[in-house]
Amino acid sequence: MVAHPYSEILFRRARQLFPGGVNSPVRAFKAVGGTPLFLRQGNGSHVFDVDGNGYIDFVGSWGPLILGHCHPQVTEAIVAAVREGISFGAPTPRESTLAELAQEAFPHIQKIRFVSSGTEAVMSAIRVARAFTGRDHIIKFSGCYHGHADSLLVKAGSGLATFGTPSSPGVPPSLAEKTLTARYNNLADVESLVAAHADSVACLIVEPIAGNMGCVPPQPGFLAGLREICTRRGIVFIIDEVMTGFRVAFGGAQELYEVRGDLVCLGKIIGGGMPVGAFGGKEEIMNLLAPEGAVYQAGTLSGNPVAMAAGIATLKILKELKPYRQLEQKGAFLTDGLQALIHRYPYLCIQRVGSMFCLYFRPAPVRSFEDAISSDTKTFARFFHLMLDQGIYLPPAQFEACFISTAHEQQDLEHFLDAAERSFKTLWE
């Protein structure tokens, strides 16, 4: 195994300062074992740790870096903004510029509000949906993670799945009981929940492509079916595109699958790697927010000028470059190569949408959270370290999506496939 002595020293120090030594749980490598890498630099498709080791990065800061690390235009935009002032707590022109770019991608967003994280976007969208309908219950799906707000830590995926915690302590039962959970890709579950709670469901929230239990695409008709149920029952349909927005298409999964939400949550790419989230949608719903309406939501650093600059630069590049066909070709090359290997090792399943993908250590397709958690996480952990030793940096958990950026070159993808083949041989031959 490649040595990481300085990372080990830094981790010992960090464990004295932070719970588990990290500031977000999955970073701790609990699911794969070993010491988490401490990174010092990123450039294009590569990251470099404090011990001087380089890796081809398929994490991409968990999705935002669709243009790769330190894209020159994004970096220049950030530096220029910093020189003008890092924070004002007052309106700036960049907020409107980024909002207009978001509306170009999502034309059904009539009004939008910027926040500082995906979690904040989702909790605010649910609050205004409850106010709009005058109802209390929300419907979510097992394995879909929408941030760490109390009501949403019920049968969530991602980090909670990694740590084997179906719901978090510290969430009052009175809040949890307002969250109704259905199986992903199962419309019958939703119909049953709606029927059982007649006129009390305020909103339904979904990841249009579930990226917090790997990469689980919606089955044909699933999203359209949710749209129809919500319209028929007067339920606010919230589509959480924090991960998929600007990732699978410029207009996100809603463009890809031709389904529209009443409210949309955005994050990650919209901030170009900086901490930005947003929620928006129908004007009649959004106008309930203070100061226009009575629903309170605020953030001192919302619309931060430096973060807005990063988002503007990123979206302008995506709009001009139109990289989605290129990203699809890269994704297809990688998954076709993996599929050829899988024929020799029938213990695996590869799933992909555009530049998002996940390699599951189970022989059958994953359609739901129940499928995902049947994966062989111990073998994944061994695979993770085998790949790391060959210079491939993957998410340190089976239940996370991998990401390809425009900065990944053909040799990066070929190196991934060569490393995967060698790793599979070590595991099974």
C-alpha positions as CSV (number, residue, x, y, z in Angstrom):
1,M,0.0,0.0,0.0
2,V,1.1,3.6,-0.7
3,A,2.2,5.3,2.5
4,H,0.5,8.4,3.8
5,P,2.6,9.3,6.9
6,Y,1.8,13.0,6.9
7,S,-1.9,12.4,6.4
8,E,-1.7,10.0,9.4
9,I,-0.1,12.7,11.5
10,L,-2.6,15.3,10.5
11,F,-5.5,12.9,11.2
12,R,-4.3,12.2,14.7
13,R,-4.2,16.0,15.2
14,A,-7.7,16.4,13.7
15,R,-9.2,13.8,15.9
16,Q,-8.3,15.9,18.9
17,L,-10.2,18.8,17.4
18,F,-13.2,17.5,15.4
19,P,-15.7,14.7,16.1
20,G,-14.2,11.7,14.3
21,G,-11.4,14.0,13.0
22,V,-13.5,15.4,10.1
23,N,-16.1,18.0,9.4
24,S,-18.4,15.8,7.3
25,P,-18.8,12.1,8.2
26,V,-18.0,10.2,5.0
27,R,-14.6,11.8,4.7
28,A,-13.4,9.8,7.7
29,F,-13.0,6.6,5.6
30,K,-15.1,4.6,8.2
31,A,-16.7,2.7,5.4
32,V,-13.4,1.6,3.8
33,G,-11.0,1.7,6.7
34,G,-7.6,3.3,6.9
35,T,-6.6,7.0,7.2
36,P,-8.4,9.6,5.2
37,L,-6.2,11.5,2.7
38,F,-5.4,15.1,3.5
39,L,-5.4,16.9,0.2
40,R,-3.4,20.0,-0.6
41,Q,-3.9,20.8,-4.2
42,G,-6.1,20.1,-7.2
43,N,-5.4,20.7,-10.9
44,G,-7.7,19.6,-13.8
45,S,-8.6,16.0,-13.3
46,H,-6.0,15.4,-10.5
47,V,-5.6,15.9,-6.8
48,F,-2.5,15.8,-4.7
49,D,-2.2,14.8,-1.1
50,V,0.1,16.3,1.6
51,D,2.5,13.4,1.1
52,G,3.1,14.3,-2.5
53,N,1.0,11.5,-4.0
54,G,-1.1,12.3,-7.1
55,Y,-4.5,10.8,-8.0
56,I,-7.0,11.0,-10.8
57,D,-10.0,12.4,-9.1
58,F,-13.5,10.9,-9.6
59,V,-15.0,12.6,-6.5
60,G,-14.8,16.2,-7.8
61,S,-15.6,17.7,-4.4
62,W,-18.7,15.4,-4.4
63,G,-20.0,16.7,-7.7
64,P,-19.5,20.5,-8.1
65,L,-16.3,20.4,-10.1
66,I,-17.8,19.6,-13.5
67,L,-15.0,21.7,-15.1
68,G,-12.2,20.0,-13.0
69,H,-10.1,21.6,-10.3
70,C,-8.9,25.2,-10.7
71,H,-10.4,25.9,-14.1
72,P,-8.6,29.1,-15.1
73,Q,-11.7,31.2,-15.9
74,V,-13.4,30.2,-12.6
75,T,-10.3,30.9,-10.6
76,E,-9.8,34.3,-12.3
77,A,-13.4,35.2,-11.5
78,I,-13.0,34.3,-7.9
79,V,-9.8,36.3,-7.5
80,A,-11.3,39.3,-9.2
81,A,-14.3,39.2,-6.8
82,V,-12.1,38.8,-3.8
83,R,-10.3,42.0,-4.7
84,E,-13.6,43.9,-4.7
85,G,-14.8,42.6,-1.4
86,I,-15.4,39.1,0.1
87,S,-18.7,39.9,1.8
88,F,-21.2,42.7,2.1
89,G,-24.4,41.3,3.5
90,A,-26.1,43.5,1.0
91,P,-27.5,43.0,-2.6
92,T,-24.9,42.8,-5.4
93,P,-25.3,42.7,-9.2
94,R,-23.8,39.2,-9.4
95,E,-26.9,37.7,-7.6
96,S,-29.2,38.8,-10.5
97,T,-26.7,37.6,-13.1
98,L,-26.5,34.1,-11.6
99,A,-30.3,34.0,-11.1
100,E,-30.8,34.8,-14.8
101,L,-28.4,32.1,-15.8
102,A,-30.3,29.6,-13.6
103,Q,-33.6,30.6,-15.2
104,E,-32.1,30.0,-18.6
105,A,-31.4,26.5,-17.6
106,F,-34.6,26.0,-15.6
107,P,-37.2,28.3,-17.3
108,H,-40.0,27.2,-15.1
109,I,-38.2,28.8,-12.1
110,Q,-40.1,32.1,-11.9
111,K,-38.5,33.3,-8.7
112,I,-35.4,32.1,-6.9
113,R,-33.5,32.5,-3.6
114,F,-29.9,31.9,-3.0
115,V,-28.7,30.2,0.2
116,S,-25.4,28.7,1.3
117,S,-25.9,24.9,1.0
118,G,-28.2,22.2,-0.5
119,T,-29.5,21.4,3.0
120,E,-30.6,25.0,3.5
121,A,-32.2,25.0,0.1
122,V,-34.3,21.9,0.8
123,M,-35.4,22.8,4.3
124,S,-36.5,26.2,3.0
125,A,-38.4,24.8,0.1
126,I,-40.2,22.4,2.4
127,R,-41.1,25.3,4.8
128,V,-42.6,27.4,2.0
129,A,-44.4,24.4,0.6
130,R,-46.1,23.7,3.9
131,A,-47.1,27.4,4.2
132,F,-48.5,27.3,0.6
133,T,-50.6,24.2,1.2
134,G,-51.4,24.6,4.9
135,R,-50.5,21.0,5.4
136,D,-47.8,19.3,7.5
137,H,-46.7,15.9,6.1
138,I,-44.0,15.4,3.5
139,I,-43.2,12.4,1.4
140,K,-39.6,11.3,0.6
141,F,-38.0,8.1,-0.6
142,S,-35.8,5.6,1.2
143,G,-32.2,6.2,0.3
144,C,-32.7,9.7,-1.0
145,Y,-30.6,12.2,1.0
146,H,-31.8,15.8,1.0
147,G,-29.4,17.3,3.6
148,H,-29.3,17.0,7.4
149,A,-32.4,19.0,8.3
150,D,-34.3,17.1,11.1
151,S,-37.4,16.1,9.1
152,L,-35.2,14.6,6.3
153,L,-33.0,12.3,8.3
154,V,-35.6,9.5,8.0
155,K,-34.4,6.6,5.9
156,A,-31.9,8.8,4.2
157,G,-29.0,7.4,2.0
158,S,-25.4,8.5,1.6
159,G,-23.6,9.0,4.9
160,L,-26.4,7.5,7.0
161,A,-26.3,4.4,4.9
162,T,-22.6,4.2,5.2
163,F,-22.8,4.3,8.9
164,G,-25.7,1.9,9.1
165,T,-28.0,4.6,10.7
166,P,-31.4,4.6,9.2
167,S,-32.4,7.7,11.0
168,S,-30.4,10.1,13.2
169,P,-30.7,10.4,17.0
170,G,-31.6,13.9,18.0
171,V,-34.6,14.0,15.7
172,P,-37.8,14.4,17.8
173,P,-40.5,11.7,17.0
174,S,-43.0,14.6,16.6
175,L,-40.9,15.7,13.6
176,A,-40.1,12.3,12.2
177,E,-43.7,11.3,12.2
178,K,-44.5,14.1,9.7
179,T,-42.1,12.4,7.2
180,L,-43.7,9.6,5.1
181,T,-41.3,7.3,3.3
182,A,-41.8,5.4,0.1
183,R,-39.6,3.1,-1.9
184,Y,-37.8,4.8,-4.8
185,N,-39.2,3.8,-8.2
186,N,-42.4,2.6,-6.6
187,L,-45.5,4.6,-7.5
188,A,-47.8,2.3,-5.7
189,D,-46.1,3.2,-2.4
190,V,-46.8,6.9,-3.1
191,E,-50.4,6.3,-4.0
192,S,-50.9,4.3,-0.8
193,L,-49.3,7.1,1.4
194,V,-51.3,9.8,-0.2
195,A,-54.5,7.8,0.2
196,A,-53.8,7.1,3.8
197,H,-53.1,10.8,4.6
198,A,-55.8,12.3,2.4
199,D,-55.4,16.0,2.7
200,S,-52.4,16.4,4.9
201,V,-49.5,16.0,2.5
202,A,-47.8,19.3,1.8
203,C,-45.1,18.2,-0.6
204,L,-43.3,15.3,-2.1
205,I,-39.5,15.6,-2.6
206,V,-37.3,13.4,-4.8
207,E,-33.9,13.1,-6.2
208,P,-34.7,12.7,-9.9
209,I,-31.6,10.5,-10.2
210,A,-30.8,9.1,-6.8
211,G,-27.1,9.9,-6.3
212,N,-26.9,9.3,-2.6
213,M,-27.3,5.5,-2.9
214,G,-24.8,5.4,-5.8
215,C,-26.4,6.2,-9.1
216,V,-30.0,5.0,-9.5
217,P,-31.9,6.4,-12.5
218,P,-35.7,6.7,-12.4
219,Q,-37.6,3.9,-14.1
220,P,-39.7,4.9,-17.1
221,G,-42.8,6.7,-16.0
222,F,-41.7,7.2,-12.4
223,L,-41.1,10.9,-12.4
224,A,-44.1,11.6,-14.7
225,G,-46.2,9.5,-12.3
226,L,-45.1,11.5,-9.3
227,R,-45.9,14.7,-11.2
228,E,-49.4,13.4,-12.0
229,I,-50.1,12.4,-8.4
230,C,-48.9,15.7,-7.0
231,T,-51.0,17.7,-9.5
232,R,-54.1,15.6,-8.8
233,R,-53.8,15.8,-5.1
234,G,-52.6,19.5,-4.8
235,I,-49.2,18.5,-3.4
236,V,-46.2,20.6,-4.1
237,F,-43.7,18.6,-6.2
238,I,-40.1,19.4,-5.1
239,I,-37.3,18.1,-7.3
240,D,-34.0,18.1,-5.6
241,E,-31.4,18.8,-8.3
242,V,-28.6,19.7,-5.9
243,M,-26.5,16.9,-7.5
244,T,-28.0,16.6,-10.9
245,G,-28.6,20.3,-11.8
246,F,-26.2,21.3,-14.6
247,R,-24.6,17.9,-14.3
248,V,-26.7,15.5,-16.5
249,A,-27.8,18.3,-18.7
250,F,-27.7,22.1,-18.5
251,G,-31.3,22.0,-17.4
252,G,-30.6,19.0,-15.1
253,A,-32.7,15.9,-14.9
254,Q,-35.9,17.8,-15.5
255,E,-34.6,18.6,-19.0
256,L,-33.4,15.0,-19.5
257,Y,-36.7,13.4,-18.4
258,E,-39.1,16.3,-19.5
259,V,-40.7,16.6,-16.0
260,R,-41.1,19.9,-14.1
261,G,-41.2,20.5,-10.4
262,D,-43.2,23.2,-8.6
263,L,-40.1,23.9,-6.6
264,V,-36.5,23.1,-7.6
265,C,-33.5,22.8,-5.2
266,L,-30.1,23.5,-6.6
267,G,-26.5,23.4,-5.3
268,K,-23.0,22.1,-6.0
269,I,-22.4,23.1,-9.7
270,I,-24.4,26.3,-9.3
271,G,-21.7,27.5,-7.0
272,G,-18.8,26.4,-9.1
273,G,-17.2,24.7,-6.1
274,M,-18.0,27.4,-3.6
275,P,-20.8,26.9,-1.0
276,V,-23.9,28.0,-2.8
277,G,-27.4,26.5,-2.8
278,A,-30.7,27.8,-4.2
279,F,-34.4,27.0,-4.4
280,G,-37.0,28.4,-6.7
281,G,-40.1,27.8,-8.6
282,K,-43.6,29.1,-9.1
283,E,-44.0,32.7,-8.3
284,E,-47.2,32.2,-6.3
285,I,-45.2,29.9,-3.9
286,M,-42.0,31.9,-3.7
287,N,-43.8,35.1,-3.0
288,L,-44.8,33.7,0.4
289,L,-41.2,34.3,1.5
290,A,-40.2,37.3,3.6
291,P,-40.0,40.2,3.0
292,E,-42.8,39.8,0.4
293,G,-44.7,37.2,2.5
294,A,-44.8,35.9,6.0
295,V,-42.6,32.8,5.6
296,Y,-39.3,33.6,7.2
297,Q,-36.0,32.5,5.7
298,A,-32.7,34.4,5.9
299,G,-28.9,34.0,5.5
300,T,-26.2,36.5,6.3
301,L,-23.9,35.1,3.7
302,S,-26.6,34.3,1.1
303,G,-25.6,35.6,-2.3
304,N,-22.0,36.0,-1.2
305,P,-20.3,37.9,-4.0
306,V,-17.3,35.6,-4.3
307,A,-19.5,32.5,-4.5
308,M,-21.7,34.2,-7.0
309,A,-18.7,35.0,-9.2
310,A,-17.7,31.3,-9.2
311,G,-21.2,30.2,-10.1
312,I,-21.5,32.8,-12.9
313,A,-18.2,31.8,-14.4
314,T,-19.0,28.1,-14.3
315,L,-22.5,28.4,-15.8
316,K,-21.3,30.7,-18.6
317,I,-18.7,28.2,-19.5
318,L,-21.2,25.3,-19.5
319,K,-23.7,27.4,-21.6
320,E,-21.0,28.3,-24.2
321,L,-19.1,25.0,-24.2
322,K,-22.1,22.7,-24.2
323,P,-20.0,19.8,-22.9
324,Y,-22.8,17.3,-22.3
325,R,-22.3,15.2,-25.4
326,Q,-18.6,15.0,-24.7
327,L,-19.3,14.0,-21.1
328,E,-21.7,11.4,-22.3
329,Q,-19.0,9.9,-24.6
330,K,-16.5,9.8,-21.7
331,G,-19.0,8.2,-19.5
332,A,-19.9,5.6,-22.1
333,F,-16.3,4.8,-22.8
334,L,-15.7,4.2,-19.1
335,T,-18.9,2.2,-18.4
336,D,-18.5,0.1,-21.6
337,G,-15.0,-0.8,-20.5
338,L,-16.2,-1.7,-17.1
339,Q,-19.1,-3.7,-18.5
340,A,-16.6,-5.8,-20.6
341,L,-14.8,-6.6,-17.3
342,I,-18.0,-7.4,-15.5
343,H,-18.7,-10.2,-17.9
344,R,-15.7,-11.9,-16.5
345,Y,-16.5,-11.0,-12.9
346,P,-20.3,-11.5,-12.4
347,Y,-20.3,-9.9,-8.9
348,L,-20.7,-6.4,-10.2
349,C,-23.1,-3.9,-11.6
350,I,-22.3,-0.6,-13.2
351,Q,-25.0,2.2,-13.5
352,R,-24.6,5.6,-15.1
353,V,-26.4,8.7,-16.2
354,G,-24.3,11.1,-18.2
355,S,-21.2,11.9,-16.1
356,M,-22.5,10.3,-12.9
357,F,-21.8,6.6,-12.3
358,C,-21.5,4.0,-9.6
359,L,-19.9,0.5,-9.5
360,Y,-22.0,-1.7,-7.2
361,F,-20.6,-4.9,-5.7
362,R,-23.7,-6.9,-6.4
363,P,-24.7,-8.9,-9.5
364,A,-28.1,-7.3,-10.2
365,P,-29.2,-3.8,-11.1
366,V,-30.1,-1.3,-8.3
367,R,-33.6,0.2,-8.5
368,S,-34.1,1.1,-4.8
369,F,-32.4,1.6,-1.5
370,E,-33.2,-2.0,-0.6
371,D,-31.2,-3.1,-3.6
372,A,-28.3,-0.8,-2.9
373,I,-27.8,-1.9,0.7
374,S,-27.4,-5.5,-0.4
375,S,-24.1,-4.6,-2.0
376,D,-20.9,-6.2,-0.7
377,T,-19.4,-3.2,1.1
378,K,-16.4,-5.2,2.5
379,T,-15.3,-6.0,-1.0
380,F,-15.9,-2.5,-2.1
381,A,-13.6,-1.3,0.7
382,R,-10.8,-3.6,-0.6
383,F,-11.4,-2.4,-4.1
384,F,-11.3,1.3,-3.0
385,H,-7.8,0.8,-1.5
386,L,-6.5,-1.2,-4.5
387,M,-7.6,1.6,-6.8
388,L,-6.1,4.3,-4.5
389,D,-2.8,2.5,-4.5
390,Q,-2.9,2.8,-8.3
391,G,-3.6,6.5,-8.3
392,I,-7.4,6.5,-8.6
393,Y,-9.3,8.5,-6.0
394,L,-12.9,7.3,-5.6
395,P,-15.6,8.2,-3.0
396,P,-14.7,6.3,0.2
397,A,-18.2,4.7,0.4
398,Q,-20.2,2.3,-1.7
399,F,-23.3,4.5,-1.6
400,E,-21.8,7.6,-3.3
401,A,-21.8,8.6,-7.0
402,C,-18.6,9.0,-8.9
403,F,-18.2,12.0,-11.3
404,I,-16.4,12.7,-14.6
405,S,-15.4,16.2,-15.5
406,T,-14.5,18.0,-18.7
407,A,-10.9,17.9,-17.5
408,H,-10.7,14.1,-17.6
409,E,-8.7,13.0,-20.6
410,Q,-8.7,9.7,-22.5
411,Q,-5.6,8.5,-20.7
412,D,-7.3,9.2,-17.3
413,L,-10.2,6.9,-18.3
414,E,-7.9,4.3,-19.7
415,H,-5.9,4.3,-16.5
416,F,-9.1,3.8,-14.5
417,L,-10.0,0.7,-16.6
418,D,-6.5,-0.7,-16.3
419,A,-6.5,-0.2,-12.5
420,A,-10.0,-1.7,-12.2
421,E,-8.9,-4.8,-14.2
422,R,-5.9,-5.3,-12.0
423,S,-8.0,-4.8,-8.8
424,F,-10.6,-7.3,-9.9
425,K,-7.9,-9.9,-10.6
426,T,-6.5,-9.3,-7.1
427,L,-10.0,-9.7,-5.6
428,W,-11.2,-12.7,-7.4
429,E,-8.3,-14.6,-9.1
